[in-house]
Amino acid sequence: MSARKPGGERGKGRYSTLALVVLLVVIGWLGYKLVPIYYYHLDLQNQVAQVIRDQGAVLADEEIRRIVGKIITSYGIPAEERDVTIERGQAGMRVELPYRERLTVELVGRTWSIFDFQLVASAEGRYR
């Protein structure tokens, strides 16, 4: 025997549970889409900083651009080698790469753009 409460309160628990499940699915999906973007961005910066420290003093700018180009190609980062800017100083250098990542979702055979992230991967360091 089930005791029904007036006003249909019994159904409210189902809607709350459904809303919670939908919210958790959306958060999980966003994490699935966003974590790789930021991981690749941070790893790109770390790898470029390592190149600056280890080889910055001996490599020409074009060689550094080529190395950065290989990294962005391996990660699928939507940027071009020619967009890399390099500033050299007395004892170190700064390397920057501006690019845009697009958060998309595919529904009903179409790709929808949800948000564009304007990112700048930058690394600077002193020569060893």
Secondary structure, 3 states (H helix, E strand, C coil): CCCCCCCCHHHHHHHHHHHHHHHHHHHHHHHHHHHHHHHHHHHHHHHHHHHHHHHCCCCCHHHHHHHHHHHHHHHCCCCCHHHCEEEECCCEEEEEEEEEEEEEEEECCEEEEEEEEEEEEEEEEECC
